[in-house]
Amino acid sequence: MQNKLLNTIPIQTFIKNVSSADSSNAKEIRIPIKDAKNLAFTLGILMSKLNSDLQEVINKTQTETNTETIQISMDGGSGW
């Protein structure tokens, strides 16, 4: 698994732009196509990474669950 850091600056920039527009009661925001593409690519990479991490956790959990043995003994309550 790769542990490289993700560049989330386009997401942070977009959030700041939305926050600023909200503070000034703007009805819309506009971003250049270059910024929109960077935001889309960053979100795509982030979603792919999250999906990969989730799949890894699921696989690990299933492997651990399959190797665990639980023993149950039913004696009808005679041990009280």
Biotite code that builds the C-alpha atoms (Angstrom):
import biotite.structure as struc

atoms = struc.array([
    struc.Atom([0.000, 0.000, 0.000], chain_id="A", res_id=1, res_name="MET", atom_name="CA", element="C"),
    struc.Atom([1.245, 3.461, -0.842], chain_id="A", res_id=2, res_name="GLN", atom_name="CA", element="C"),
    struc.Atom([1.371, 5.965, 1.976], chain_id="A", res_id=3, res_name="ASN", atom_name="CA", element="C"),
    struc.Atom([1.873, 9.126, -0.046], chain_id="A", res_id=4, res_name="LYS", atom_name="CA", element="C"),
    struc.Atom([0.164, 12.305, 1.073], chain_id="A", res_id=5, res_name="LEU", atom_name="CA", element="C"),
    struc.Atom([-2.774, 13.570, -0.933], chain_id="A", res_id=6, res_name="LEU", atom_name="CA", element="C"),
    struc.Atom([-2.784, 17.141, -2.194], chain_id="A", res_id=7, res_name="ASN", atom_name="CA", element="C"),
    struc.Atom([-6.058, 18.527, -0.856], chain_id="A", res_id=8, res_name="THR", atom_name="CA", element="C"),
    struc.Atom([-5.342, 22.186, -1.638], chain_id="A", res_id=9, res_name="ILE", atom_name="CA", element="C"),
    struc.Atom([-8.009, 22.353, -4.419], chain_id="A", res_id=10, res_name="PRO", atom_name="CA", element="C"),
    struc.Atom([-10.633, 21.102, -1.944], chain_id="A", res_id=11, res_name="ILE", atom_name="CA", element="C"),
    struc.Atom([-9.512, 23.561, 0.731], chain_id="A", res_id=12, res_name="GLN", atom_name="CA", element="C"),
    struc.Atom([-9.561, 26.413, -1.794], chain_id="A", res_id=13, res_name="THR", atom_name="CA", element="C"),
    struc.Atom([-13.077, 25.496, -2.916], chain_id="A", res_id=14, res_name="PHE", atom_name="CA", element="C"),
    struc.Atom([-14.314, 25.352, 0.694], chain_id="A", res_id=15, res_name="ILE", atom_name="CA", element="C"),
    struc.Atom([-12.791, 28.782, 1.381], chain_id="A", res_id=16, res_name="LYS", atom_name="CA", element="C"),
    struc.Atom([-14.455, 30.192, -1.748], chain_id="A", res_id=17, res_name="ASN", atom_name="CA", element="C"),
    struc.Atom([-17.842, 28.793, -0.712], chain_id="A", res_id=18, res_name="VAL", atom_name="CA", element="C"),
    struc.Atom([-17.404, 30.085, 2.831], chain_id="A", res_id=19, res_name="SER", atom_name="CA", element="C"),
    struc.Atom([-16.457, 33.521, 1.565], chain_id="A", res_id=20, res_name="SER", atom_name="CA", element="C"),
    struc.Atom([-19.416, 33.603, -0.826], chain_id="A", res_id=21, res_name="ALA", atom_name="CA", element="C"),
    struc.Atom([-21.732, 32.525, 1.978], chain_id="A", res_id=22, res_name="ASP", atom_name="CA", element="C"),
    struc.Atom([-20.394, 35.244, 4.291], chain_id="A", res_id=23, res_name="SER", atom_name="CA", element="C"),
    struc.Atom([-21.061, 37.891, 1.667], chain_id="A", res_id=24, res_name="SER", atom_name="CA", element="C"),
    struc.Atom([-24.528, 36.448, 0.865], chain_id="A", res_id=25, res_name="ASN", atom_name="CA", element="C"),
    struc.Atom([-23.517, 35.722, -2.729], chain_id="A", res_id=26, res_name="ALA", atom_name="CA", element="C"),
    struc.Atom([-25.989, 33.677, -4.757], chain_id="A", res_id=27, res_name="LYS", atom_name="CA", element="C"),
    struc.Atom([-23.328, 31.829, -6.786], chain_id="A", res_id=28, res_name="GLU", atom_name="CA", element="C"),
    struc.Atom([-19.634, 31.259, -7.114], chain_id="A", res_id=29, res_name="ILE", atom_name="CA", element="C"),
    struc.Atom([-17.573, 30.962, -10.264], chain_id="A", res_id=30, res_name="ARG", atom_name="CA", element="C"),
    struc.Atom([-14.303, 29.142, -10.610], chain_id="A", res_id=31, res_name="ILE", atom_name="CA", element="C"),
    struc.Atom([-11.969, 28.906, -13.594], chain_id="A", res_id=32, res_name="PRO", atom_name="CA", element="C"),
    struc.Atom([-12.068, 25.612, -15.518], chain_id="A", res_id=33, res_name="ILE", atom_name="CA", element="C"),
    struc.Atom([-8.486, 24.873, -14.430], chain_id="A", res_id=34, res_name="LYS", atom_name="CA", element="C"),
    struc.Atom([-9.527, 25.059, -10.761], chain_id="A", res_id=35, res_name="ASP", atom_name="CA", element="C"),
    struc.Atom([-12.654, 22.984, -11.458], chain_id="A", res_id=36, res_name="ALA", atom_name="CA", element="C"),
    struc.Atom([-10.558, 20.286, -13.146], chain_id="A", res_id=37, res_name="LYS", atom_name="CA", element="C"),
    struc.Atom([-8.082, 20.250, -10.258], chain_id="A", res_id=38, res_name="ASN", atom_name="CA", element="C"),
    struc.Atom([-10.964, 19.939, -7.802], chain_id="A", res_id=39, res_name="LEU", atom_name="CA", element="C"),
    struc.Atom([-12.558, 17.104, -9.803], chain_id="A", res_id=40, res_name="ALA", atom_name="CA", element="C"),
    struc.Atom([-9.274, 15.202, -10.118], chain_id="A", res_id=41, res_name="PHE", atom_name="CA", element="C"),
    struc.Atom([-8.493, 15.663, -6.421], chain_id="A", res_id=42, res_name="THR", atom_name="CA", element="C"),
    struc.Atom([-11.950, 14.427, -5.420], chain_id="A", res_id=43, res_name="LEU", atom_name="CA", element="C"),
    struc.Atom([-11.576, 11.444, -7.757], chain_id="A", res_id=44, res_name="GLY", atom_name="CA", element="C"),
    struc.Atom([-8.194, 10.503, -6.303], chain_id="A", res_id=45, res_name="ILE", atom_name="CA", element="C"),
    struc.Atom([-9.489, 10.967, -2.764], chain_id="A", res_id=46, res_name="LEU", atom_name="CA", element="C"),
    struc.Atom([-12.561, 8.800, -3.381], chain_id="A", res_id=47, res_name="MET", atom_name="CA", element="C"),
    struc.Atom([-10.398, 6.113, -5.000], chain_id="A", res_id=48, res_name="SER", atom_name="CA", element="C"),
    struc.Atom([-8.043, 6.132, -2.001], chain_id="A", res_id=49, res_name="LYS", atom_name="CA", element="C"),
    struc.Atom([-10.931, 5.925, 0.471], chain_id="A", res_id=50, res_name="LEU", atom_name="CA", element="C"),
    struc.Atom([-12.468, 3.041, -1.473], chain_id="A", res_id=51, res_name="ASN", atom_name="CA", element="C"),
    struc.Atom([-9.133, 1.218, -1.521], chain_id="A", res_id=52, res_name="SER", atom_name="CA", element="C"),
    struc.Atom([-8.650, 1.744, 2.222], chain_id="A", res_id=53, res_name="ASP", atom_name="CA", element="C"),
    struc.Atom([-12.193, 0.545, 2.934], chain_id="A", res_id=54, res_name="LEU", atom_name="CA", element="C"),
    struc.Atom([-11.685, -2.589, 0.842], chain_id="A", res_id=55, res_name="GLN", atom_name="CA", element="C"),
    struc.Atom([-8.455, -3.299, 2.702], chain_id="A", res_id=56, res_name="GLU", atom_name="CA", element="C"),
    struc.Atom([-10.239, -3.003, 6.073], chain_id="A", res_id=57, res_name="VAL", atom_name="CA", element="C"),
    struc.Atom([-13.077, -5.268, 4.881], chain_id="A", res_id=58, res_name="ILE", atom_name="CA", element="C"),
    struc.Atom([-10.631, -7.897, 3.629], chain_id="A", res_id=59, res_name="ASN", atom_name="CA", element="C"),
    struc.Atom([-8.668, -7.798, 6.882], chain_id="A", res_id=60, res_name="LYS", atom_name="CA", element="C"),
    struc.Atom([-11.847, -8.064, 8.945], chain_id="A", res_id=61, res_name="THR", atom_name="CA", element="C"),
    struc.Atom([-13.113, -11.023, 6.898], chain_id="A", res_id=62, res_name="GLN", atom_name="CA", element="C"),
    struc.Atom([-9.774, -12.809, 7.227], chain_id="A", res_id=63, res_name="THR", atom_name="CA", element="C"),
    struc.Atom([-9.749, -12.316, 11.003], chain_id="A", res_id=64, res_name="GLU", atom_name="CA", element="C"),
    struc.Atom([-13.390, -13.393, 11.295], chain_id="A", res_id=65, res_name="THR", atom_name="CA", element="C"),
    struc.Atom([-12.840, -16.557, 9.253], chain_id="A", res_id=66, res_name="ASN", atom_name="CA", element="C"),
    struc.Atom([-10.012, -17.725, 11.504], chain_id="A", res_id=67, res_name="THR", atom_name="CA", element="C"),
    struc.Atom([-11.805, -17.093, 14.802], chain_id="A", res_id=68, res_name="GLU", atom_name="CA", element="C"),
    struc.Atom([-13.475, -20.078, 16.465], chain_id="A", res_id=69, res_name="THR", atom_name="CA", element="C"),
    struc.Atom([-16.198, -19.615, 19.054], chain_id="A", res_id=70, res_name="ILE", atom_name="CA", element="C"),
    struc.Atom([-17.216, -22.553, 21.184], chain_id="A", res_id=71, res_name="GLN", atom_name="CA", element="C"),
    struc.Atom([-20.622, -22.631, 22.864], chain_id="A", res_id=72, res_name="ILE", atom_name="CA", element="C"),
    struc.Atom([-21.594, -25.215, 25.429], chain_id="A", res_id=73, res_name="SER", atom_name="CA", element="C"),
    struc.Atom([-25.252, -25.663, 26.329], chain_id="A", res_id=74, res_name="MET", atom_name="CA", element="C"),
    struc.Atom([-25.864, -27.613, 29.528], chain_id="A", res_id=75, res_name="ASP", atom_name="CA", element="C"),
    struc.Atom([-29.530, -26.791, 30.063], chain_id="A", res_id=76, res_name="GLY", atom_name="CA", element="C"),
    struc.Atom([-28.801, -24.582, 33.061], chain_id="A", res_id=77, res_name="GLY", atom_name="CA", element="C"),
    struc.Atom([-27.487, -27.352, 35.305], chain_id="A", res_id=78, res_name="SER", atom_name="CA", element="C"),
    struc.Atom([-24.441, -25.361, 36.346], chain_id="A", res_id=79, res_name="GLY", atom_name="CA", element="C"),
    struc.Atom([-26.261, -22.729, 38.420], chain_id="A", res_id=80, res_name="TRP", atom_name="CA", element="C"),
])
